Amino acid sequence: MKNASNKTIWIILPIVFFFLFSCDVKDAAFYVRRGHDYFKKGQYDQAISDFTKALEINPRYAMAYNDRGAAYQKKGQYDQAISDYNKALEINPRLAEVYNNRGGAYGSKGQYDQAISDYSKALEINPRLAEVCNNRGGANANKGQYDQAISDFAKALEINPKFAAAYSNRGSAYKEKGQYDEAISNYNKALEIDPRYAIAYNNLGSTYQKKGQYDEAISNYNKALEIDPRYAMAYNNRGGAYGNKGQYDRAISDYNKALEINPRLAEAYDNRGFVYQKKDQYDQAISDYSKALEINPRLAEVYNNRGGAYGNKGQYDQAISDFTKTLEINPKFAMAYNNRGISYGKKGQHDNAIFNFNKAIEIDSKYANAYNNRGRAYYFKKEYDKSWEDVKKAQNLGYQIHPKFLEDLRNASGR
């Protein structure tokens, strides 16, 4: 089981070329200008149509390829976007902004190495592009390279000290490193620059939540929602803070609101399922976990959580199946090994249980609960010396062994 997650928002900025033209309707530039107007209104299909007309008139119009790529990117059609950016760069390989945009498309596909490569090429051409420094920082952060990310955000701020998104992103990198006070300082700087920056309030709330300051977290999520009442992730995160406070009905209400706004928000289904599980409503929990997995079948933690709900219902085969799927996605997920070991133990398969507890401990040598559980498995195998050894290890790590188990172990071992 886990604490309900709260999501960090990384801000990646595309660069689209908006020029003013004096031109005839037959000119390619006319269609590019009108395409820009559609783009700014969020009418991306119309924008794509006009950029395509411009390219029919002038197939060497590099910026029309860039802008059509940006429209495809807004629609989530990343392969088409990359294709257009490639064409723009074939025509003019010195367009730093196009490398930036292609990097954003690769990043959206989870191809962070390609994204970083493109951002670096853009900066070789123009080292003063603050947006590109920020974007490369976001890609490094998504790879878990938080020190490199912080360095990139710092470069962005050297170029543009009023860059609120870079402060917010640097705050998020510090948060991921567990440096919560540094994170809070950066979010506050972002909000000094832009007091209407809902994302910074959301991220500030998630940092206070990490610190266990749930009321402060809720206050910041409230501010984010005052600015943007359609901010689904802020509802999701506020629901997590209410859940942390044990206010499960309020948490469910917030997850419901998040899903009304964005029915594809897998995190909200996962988190709502977690709250149902805390309320012993296991069927509702399983239903929500299953919906999250329909949206994103690669969420290892959701398989782990659903496995926990099946285990709570005594459906240990289904639980084992889900923990196994968790480990196929993330072989370093110690909790899933521990949970699968518990399920095997419930089925009386203590050797299989011990194997899984061993794996959990290999990954995390300070996993006290796994030592406790392995000690129990050895107890059932009547290997009492090994059981006592694990009990002592768990206790040394601060784990409170159940008194009844200690009594049973003393009686069985004669100690």
C-alpha positions in Angstrom: 0.0 0.0 0.0 1.1 3.6 -0.5 0.2 7.1 0.4 -2.0 8.8 -2.1 0.2 10.4 -4.8 0.5 14.0 -5.6 1.7 15.1 -9.0 4.4 17.5 -9.9 3.8 19.6 -13.0 6.8 20.3 -15.2 6.4 23.2 -17.6 7.8 22.7 -21.1 7.5 25.6 -23.5 7.2 25.3 -27.3 8.3 28.1 -29.6 5.9 29.0 -32.4 6.8 31.7 -34.9 4.2 34.5 -35.1 5.0 37.1 -37.8 3.0 40.0 -39.3 2.8 40.0 -43.1 1.6 42.2 -45.7 0.6 39.9 -48.5 -1.8 38.7 -51.1 -4.2 35.8 -50.5 -2.2 33.8 -53.1 0.9 34.1 -51.0 2.0 31.3 -48.7 2.6 33.9 -46.0 -1.2 34.7 -45.9 -2.0 31.1 -45.0 0.7 31.0 -42.4 -0.6 34.2 -40.8 -4.2 32.8 -40.8 -2.9 29.5 -39.4 -1.3 31.5 -36.6 -4.6 33.0 -35.8 -6.3 29.6 -35.6 -3.4 28.3 -33.5 -3.8 31.0 -30.9 -7.5 30.2 -30.7 -6.7 26.5 -30.1 -8.3 25.6 -33.5 -5.4 23.3 -34.4 -7.1 21.4 -37.3 -7.8 24.7 -39.1 -4.3 25.8 -38.4 -2.9 22.6 -39.9 -5.0 23.1 -43.0 -3.6 26.6 -43.5 0.0 25.6 -42.9 -0.5 22.8 -45.4 -1.8 25.2 -48.0 1.2 27.4 -47.4 3.5 24.5 -48.0 1.7 23.6 -51.2 2.5 27.1 -52.5 6.1 27.0 -51.1 7.4 23.5 -50.2 10.7 25.1 -48.9 8.9 27.2 -46.2 10.8 25.9 -43.2 8.8 27.9 -40.6 5.5 26.6 -42.0 6.7 23.0 -41.3 7.7 24.1 -37.8 4.3 25.7 -37.1 2.4 22.8 -38.5 4.5 20.5 -36.3 3.6 22.7 -33.3 -0.1 22.3 -34.1 0.3 18.5 -34.4 2.1 18.6 -31.1 -0.8 20.4 -29.4 -3.1 17.6 -30.7 -0.8 15.0 -29.2 0.2 13.7 -32.6 3.9 13.6 -31.8 5.1 11.5 -34.7 3.5 13.8 -37.2 5.0 16.8 -35.3 8.5 15.2 -35.4 8.2 14.5 -39.1 7.4 18.2 -39.8 10.3 19.4 -37.5 12.6 17.0 -39.4 11.6 18.6 -42.7 12.1 22.1 -41.3 15.6 21.2 -40.2 16.4 19.6 -43.6 15.7 23.0 -45.2 17.4 25.0 -42.5 19.6 23.1 -39.9 20.3 26.3 -38.0 16.8 26.8 -36.6 17.3 26.5 -32.9 13.6 26.9 -32.1 12.8 23.9 -34.3 15.3 21.8 -32.3 13.5 23.0 -29.2 10.1 22.0 -30.5 11.3 18.6 -31.7 12.8 18.1 -28.3 9.4 18.8 -26.7 7.8 16.2 -29.0 10.3 13.6 -28.1 9.9 14.4 -24.4 6.1 13.9 -24.7 6.8 10.5 -26.1 9.0 9.7 -23.1 12.2 9.7 -25.2 14.1 12.0 -22.9 17.6 11.3 -24.3 16.5 12.4 -27.8 14.8 15.4 -26.2 18.0 16.4 -24.3 20.0 16.0 -27.5 17.7 18.4 -29.4 17.7 21.0 -26.6 21.5 20.9 -26.5 21.7 21.4 -30.3 19.4 24.4 -29.9 21.6 25.9 -27.3 24.7 25.3 -29.4 23.1 27.5 -32.0 21.7 30.1 -29.5 22.9 29.8 -25.9 20.6 32.6 -24.8 17.3 30.8 -25.2 16.0 30.7 -21.6 13.0 28.5 -22.7 15.3 25.9 -24.1 17.4 25.8 -20.9 14.2 25.3 -18.9 13.0 22.6 -21.3 16.2 20.6 -21.1 15.9 20.9 -17.3 12.5 19.3 -17.5 13.8 16.4 -19.6 16.7 15.9 -17.2 14.2 15.9 -14.3 12.0 13.4 -16.0 15.1 11.1 -16.2 15.6 11.6 -12.5 18.8 13.7 -13.1 17.8 16.4 -10.7 21.2 18.0 -10.3 21.5 18.5 -14.0 17.9 19.8 -14.1 18.6 22.3 -11.3 21.7 23.5 -13.3 19.6 24.0 -16.4 16.8 25.9 -14.5 19.5 28.1 -13.0 20.9 28.9 -16.5 17.4 29.8 -17.6 17.1 32.2 -14.7 20.5 33.8 -15.4 19.1 34.7 -18.9 15.7 35.7 -17.6 15.4 36.4 -13.9 11.6 36.9 -14.3 11.0 33.4 -15.7 8.3 32.1 -13.3 8.1 28.6 -14.9 11.9 28.1 -14.3 11.5 28.9 -10.6 8.6 26.5 -10.4 10.5 23.8 -12.2 13.6 24.3 -10.1 11.4 24.0 -7.0 10.0 20.7 -8.3 13.5 19.4 -8.8 14.5 20.3 -5.2 11.2 18.7 -4.0 12.1 15.4 -5.8 15.5 15.5 -4.0 13.8 15.9 -0.7 15.0 19.5 -0.2 11.6 20.8 0.6 12.5 24.2 2.0 14.5 25.0 -1.2 11.5 23.9 -3.2 9.1 26.1 -1.2 11.5 29.1 -1.7 11.5 28.6 -5.5 7.7 28.3 -5.7 7.3 31.5 -3.7 9.7 33.3 -6.1 7.6 32.1 -9.0 4.5 33.4 -7.3 6.1 36.8 -6.6 6.6 37.1 -10.4 3.2 35.8 -11.2 0.7 35.7 -8.3 -1.9 34.0 -10.6 0.4 31.0 -11.3 -2.0 28.1 -10.4 0.6 25.5 -11.2 3.1 27.0 -8.7 0.4 26.9 -6.0 -0.3 23.2 -6.9 3.3 22.3 -6.6 3.7 24.3 -3.4 0.8 22.4 -2.0 2.4 19.1 -3.0 5.6 20.1 -1.2 3.8 20.9 2.0 2.0 17.6 1.7 5.4 15.8 1.5 6.4 17.6 4.7 3.2 16.3 6.4 1.8 19.8 6.6 -1.6 18.9 5.2 -3.6 22.0 6.2 -0.9 24.2 4.5 -1.1 21.9 1.5 -4.9 22.2 1.3 -4.6 26.0 1.5 -2.3 26.1 -1.5 -4.5 23.7 -3.5 -7.5 26.0 -2.7 -5.6 29.0 -4.1 -4.8 27.0 -7.3 -8.5 26.2 -7.7 -9.5 29.8 -7.1 -7.4 30.8 -10.0 -8.3 27.8 -12.2 -11.6 26.0 -11.1 -11.0 23.5 -13.9 -7.6 22.4 -12.6 -8.2 18.6 -12.3 -4.7 17.8 -10.9 -5.2 20.3 -8.0 -8.5 18.5 -7.1 -6.6 15.2 -7.3 -3.8 16.5 -5.1 -6.1 18.1 -2.6 -8.0 14.8 -2.3 -4.6 13.2 -1.4 -4.1 15.8 1.4 -7.6 15.1 2.7 -6.9 11.4 2.6 -3.7 11.9 4.6 -5.8 13.6 7.2 -8.2 10.7 7.3 -11.0 12.7 5.8 -11.9 10.1 3.2 -15.3 11.3 2.1 -13.8 14.8 1.3 -11.0 13.0 -0.5 -13.5 11.0 -2.6 -15.4 14.2 -3.4 -12.2 15.8 -4.8 -11.3 12.8 -6.8 -14.8 12.8 -8.3 -14.4 16.5 -9.3 -11.0 15.7 -10.8 -12.6 12.9 -12.9 -15.5 15.1 -14.0 -13.0 17.5 -15.4 -10.7 14.9 -16.8 -12.1 11.4 -17.1 -8.7 10.2 -18.4 -6.8 11.1 -15.2 -5.5 7.7 -14.1 -3.9 9.1 -10.9 -7.4 10.1 -9.7 -8.8 6.7 -10.2 -5.8 5.2 -8.4 -6.0 7.6 -5.5 -9.8 7.1 -5.2 -9.3 3.4 -5.2 -6.7 3.8 -2.4 -9.3 5.7 -0.3 -12.0 3.1 -0.9 -9.4 0.4 0.2 -8.8 2.4 3.4 -12.6 2.3 3.9 -12.6 -1.5 3.4 -14.7 -1.0 0.2 -12.5 -3.4 -1.7 -14.8 -4.0 -4.7 -15.0 -0.2 -5.4 -11.2 0.0 -4.9 -10.6 -2.8 -7.5 -13.0 -1.1 -9.9 -11.1 2.2 -9.7 -7.7 0.5 -10.0 -8.9 -1.3 -13.1 -10.1 1.9 -14.7 -6.7 3.5 -14.0 -5.0 0.5 -15.7 -7.3 0.8 -18.7 -6.0 4.3 -19.2 -2.4 3.5 -18.5 -1.5 -0.3 -18.4 2.1 0.6 -17.4 1.3 1.9 -13.9 3.2 -0.6 -11.8 2.0 1.0 -8.5 -1.6 0.6 -9.5 -1.1 -3.2 -10.1 0.5 -3.3 -6.7 -2.5 -1.5 -5.1 -5.0 -3.7 -6.9 -3.1 -6.7 -5.7 -3.4 -5.4 -2.2 -7.2 -5.0 -2.5 -7.5 -8.6 -3.9 -5.4 -9.7 -0.9 -7.7 -7.9 1.5 -10.5 -9.9 0.0 -8.6 -13.2 0.4 -8.3 -13.6 -3.4 -4.6 -14.5 -3.2 -4.2 -15.9 -6.7 -5.5 -12.6 -8.2 -3.3 -10.7 -5.8 -0.2 -12.7 -6.8 -1.0 -12.1 -10.5 -1.1 -8.4 -10.0 2.1 -8.3 -7.9 3.8 -10.3 -10.7 2.6 -7.7 -13.3 4.0 -5.0 -11.0 7.4 -6.6 -11.1 7.3 -7.2 -14.8 7.0 -3.4 -15.2 9.4 -2.5 -12.3 11.7 -5.3 -11.2 13.1 -3.1 -8.4 9.7 -2.6 -6.7 10.6 -4.0 -3.2 7.0 -3.6 -1.8 5.6 -5.7 -4.6 8.0 -8.6 -3.7 7.0 -8.2 0.0 3.3 -8.2 -0.9 3.6 -11.2 -3.1 5.4 -13.0 -0.3 2.6 -12.2 2.0 0.1 -13.7 -0.5 2.1 -16.9 -0.9 2.3 -17.1 2.9 -1.5 -16.8 3.2 -1.7 -19.8 0.8 0.7 -21.8 3.0 3.5 -21.6 0.4 6.2 -20.5 2.8 9.2 -21.3 0.6 7.8 -19.1 -2.2 7.1 -16.5 0.5 10.7 -16.5 1.7 12.0 -16.2 -1.8 10.0 -13.0 -2.3 10.9 -11.6 1.0 14.6 -12.3 0.1 14.1 -10.3 -3.1 12.6 -7.4 -1.3 15.5 -7.3 1.1 18.0 -7.5 -1.7 16.5 -4.4 -3.1 16.1 -2.6 0.2 18.3 -3.9 3.0 16.5 -1.7 5.6 13.0 -3.0 4.7 11.9 -3.8 8.3 8.5 -5.2 7.3 10.1 -7.7 4.9 12.3 -9.0 7.8 9.2 -9.3 10.0 7.3 -11.2 7.3 10.3 -13.5 6.5 10.6 -14.2 10.3 7.0 -15.3 10.3 7.5 -17.5 7.3 10.5 -19.2 9.1 8.3 -19.6 12.1 5.7 -21.6 10.1 8.6 -23.7 8.7 9.7 -24.3 12.4 13.1 -22.7 11.6 13.0 -20.8 14.9 16.6 -19.6 14.9 16.2 -17.9 11.6 12.9 -16.5 12.7 14.5 -14.9 15.8 17.3 -13.5 13.6 14.8 -11.7 11.4 12.8 -10.5 14.4 15.9 -8.9 15.8 16.7 -7.3 12.5 13.2 -5.9 12.2 13.3 -4.6 15.8 16.7 -3.0 15.2 15.2 -1.1 12.3 12.4 0.2 14.6 9.7 -2.2 13.6 7.2 -3.1 16.3 6.7 -6.8 16.3 3.2 -8.0 17.1 3.1 -9.2 20.8 1.1 -12.3 20.0 3.7 -13.4 17.4 6.5 -12.8 19.8 4.7 -14.9 22.4 4.0 -17.7 20.0 7.7 -17.7 18.8 8.9 -17.8 22.4 6.7 -20.7 23.3 7.6 -22.6 20.1 11.3 -22.0 20.4 11.6 -22.4 24.2 13.3 -19.0 24.5 
